[in-house]
Amino acid sequence: MKRGSIFVVAMLCACTAAAQQAPPPASVDFATALKNQYRAIRDNIAKSAEKMTEADYSYKPAGVAPEVRTFGQLLIHLANANNGTCARAKGEQPKPNLDEKTAMTKADIVKALSDAFAVCDSVYDAQTNGTIVEMMKVPGPNSTQLDRSRGAGLVSNIAHNNEHYGNIVTYMRAKGIVPPSSEGR
């Protein structure tokens, strides 16, 4: 009898504790999750661009192949890629690409990156679960046009930004600079 009473009391306590837990968070739709992922990587890249010194924009690791980009060239590449992907997702013609080999100041590169992110900000902010599945034409190999969902292009853009943020982190660490994603740890 005692064991049965203890079991019942334990179950009542467990049920009471479970009933007092906070309700699960509301689910986040795919478009909102996409926006959040984009904003996080955009902010890390933009903060990295600000943190690196003007002199370090010409930095690239020693002993690498000549075609490896400098820090500044990497940011120009990201500005070009973000502008192209997001302008197409918006149904607009992208601005012409900046030449990565042309000498530019830190201020010029940060502005180009900021301008590209402004295009992307408007695109990601406008997305809904309906718009991300809309099909659009994108450039393919050998001057072909491919059908692709808007969301697939935007997911690829986030992946590309994350890939190159990994390069940025390596460059910053090599220069003794803590990357934004590691600040406060």
C-alpha positions as CSV (number, residue, x, y, z in Angstrom):
1,M,0.0,0.0,0.0
2,K,2.8,2.4,0.8
3,R,4.5,1.8,-2.5
4,G,1.3,2.5,-4.3
5,S,0.8,5.8,-2.4
6,I,4.4,6.9,-3.1
7,F,3.9,6.2,-6.8
8,V,0.6,8.2,-6.9
9,V,2.2,11.1,-5.1
10,A,5.2,11.0,-7.4
11,M,3.0,10.9,-10.5
12,L,0.9,13.9,-9.2
13,C,4.1,15.9,-8.6
14,A,5.4,15.1,-12.1
15,C,2.1,16.0,-13.7
16,T,1.9,19.3,-11.7
17,A,5.5,20.1,-12.8
18,A,4.8,19.3,-16.4
19,A,1.7,21.4,-16.3
20,Q,3.7,24.4,-15.1
21,Q,6.3,24.3,-17.9
22,A,6.1,27.1,-20.5
23,P,4.3,26.2,-23.7
24,P,6.6,25.3,-26.6
25,P,7.7,28.3,-28.7
26,A,5.6,29.2,-31.7
27,S,7.0,27.6,-34.9
28,V,9.0,29.8,-37.2
29,D,8.1,29.6,-40.9
30,F,10.7,28.9,-43.5
31,A,10.8,32.4,-44.9
32,T,11.4,33.8,-41.4
33,A,14.1,31.2,-40.8
34,L,15.8,32.2,-44.1
35,K,15.7,35.9,-43.1
36,N,17.3,35.1,-39.7
37,Q,20.1,33.0,-41.3
38,Y,20.8,35.7,-43.8
39,R,20.9,38.5,-41.2
40,A,23.3,36.6,-39.0
41,I,25.9,35.9,-41.7
42,R,25.4,39.4,-43.2
43,D,26.2,41.0,-39.9
44,N,29.3,38.8,-39.3
45,I,30.7,39.7,-42.7
46,A,29.9,43.4,-42.4
47,K,31.5,43.6,-38.9
48,S,34.5,41.7,-40.2
49,A,34.9,44.3,-43.0
50,E,34.9,47.0,-40.4
51,K,37.3,45.3,-38.0
52,M,40.1,44.6,-40.5
53,T,42.5,47.5,-41.0
54,E,43.0,49.2,-44.3
55,A,46.5,47.7,-44.6
56,D,45.1,44.2,-44.0
57,Y,42.8,44.4,-46.9
58,S,45.7,43.4,-49.1
59,Y,46.5,40.4,-46.8
60,K,46.4,36.8,-47.9
61,P,48.1,33.8,-46.3
62,A,51.8,33.3,-47.1
63,G,52.7,30.5,-49.5
64,V,49.3,30.2,-51.2
65,A,48.7,30.1,-54.9
66,P,48.6,33.4,-56.7
67,E,44.9,33.0,-57.5
68,V,44.0,33.0,-53.8
69,R,42.1,36.2,-53.0
70,T,43.3,38.9,-50.6
71,F,40.9,39.9,-47.8
72,G,39.7,42.8,-49.9
73,Q,39.2,40.7,-53.0
74,L,37.2,38.2,-51.0
75,L,34.9,41.0,-49.8
76,I,34.5,42.3,-53.4
77,H,33.7,38.7,-54.5
78,L,31.0,38.6,-51.8
79,A,29.6,42.0,-52.9
80,N,29.4,40.8,-56.5
81,A,27.8,37.5,-55.6
82,N,25.2,39.0,-53.2
83,N,24.3,41.7,-55.7
84,G,23.9,39.2,-58.5
85,T,21.9,36.7,-56.6
86,C,19.6,39.1,-54.9
87,A,19.0,41.4,-57.9
88,R,17.9,38.3,-59.9
89,A,15.7,37.2,-57.0
90,K,14.1,40.6,-57.2
91,G,13.6,40.3,-60.9
92,E,16.2,43.0,-61.7
93,Q,19.4,43.1,-63.7
94,P,22.4,43.0,-61.4
95,K,24.9,45.8,-61.3
96,P,28.1,45.0,-63.3
97,N,30.6,43.1,-61.2
98,L,33.4,45.0,-59.6
99,D,36.9,43.8,-60.8
100,E,38.5,42.1,-57.8
101,K,42.0,42.9,-59.2
102,T,41.4,46.7,-59.3
103,A,42.9,48.5,-56.4
104,M,40.2,49.8,-54.1
105,T,40.2,51.4,-50.6
106,K,38.7,49.8,-47.6
107,A,36.0,52.5,-47.7
108,D,35.2,51.7,-51.3
109,I,35.0,47.9,-50.6
110,V,32.8,48.4,-47.5
111,K,30.5,50.6,-49.5
112,A,30.2,48.1,-52.3
113,L,29.5,45.3,-49.7
114,S,26.9,47.5,-48.0
115,D,25.2,48.4,-51.3
116,A,25.0,44.7,-52.1
117,F,23.6,43.8,-48.7
118,A,21.0,46.6,-49.1
119,V,19.8,44.8,-52.3
120,C,19.7,41.5,-50.4
121,D,18.0,43.1,-47.3
122,S,15.0,44.1,-49.4
123,V,14.8,40.7,-51.1
124,Y,15.0,38.6,-47.9
125,D,12.6,41.0,-46.0
126,A,10.0,40.6,-48.8
127,Q,10.0,36.8,-48.7
128,T,7.0,34.8,-47.6
129,N,6.4,31.1,-47.7
130,G,4.6,31.7,-51.0
131,T,7.3,33.8,-52.7
132,I,10.2,31.5,-51.9
133,V,8.7,28.7,-53.9
134,E,8.1,30.8,-57.0
135,M,10.1,29.7,-60.0
136,M,12.4,32.0,-61.8
137,K,15.0,31.9,-64.6
138,V,18.7,32.0,-63.6
139,P,21.9,31.9,-65.6
140,G,23.2,28.4,-66.2
141,P,26.2,26.9,-67.9
142,N,27.0,27.8,-71.5
143,S,24.7,30.8,-71.5
144,T,21.6,28.7,-70.7
145,Q,18.7,29.6,-68.5
146,L,17.7,27.3,-65.6
147,D,14.4,27.2,-63.7
148,R,15.0,27.6,-60.0
149,S,12.9,28.5,-57.0
150,R,13.7,31.9,-55.5
151,G,14.2,30.1,-52.1
152,A,16.8,27.8,-53.6
153,G,18.8,30.8,-54.8
154,L,18.5,32.6,-51.5
155,V,19.6,29.4,-49.6
156,S,22.6,29.1,-51.9
157,N,23.5,32.8,-51.2
158,I,23.5,32.1,-47.5
159,A,25.6,29.0,-48.0
160,H,28.1,31.0,-50.2
161,N,28.3,33.7,-47.6
162,N,28.9,31.2,-44.8
163,E,31.6,29.4,-46.9
164,H,33.5,32.6,-47.4
165,Y,33.0,33.8,-43.8
166,G,35.1,30.7,-43.0
167,N,37.9,32.2,-45.1
168,I,37.4,35.6,-43.4
169,V,37.7,34.1,-40.0
170,T,41.0,32.4,-41.0
171,Y,42.4,35.7,-42.3
172,M,41.3,37.6,-39.2
173,R,42.8,34.9,-36.8
174,A,46.1,35.0,-38.8
175,K,46.2,38.8,-38.1
176,G,45.4,38.4,-34.4
177,I,41.8,39.8,-34.8
178,V,38.9,38.1,-33.1
179,P,36.1,37.5,-35.6
180,P,32.6,38.8,-34.8
181,S,31.1,35.4,-34.3
182,S,33.6,34.7,-31.5
183,E,33.4,38.0,-29.7
184,G,32.3,37.8,-26.1
185,R,33.3,34.2,-25.6
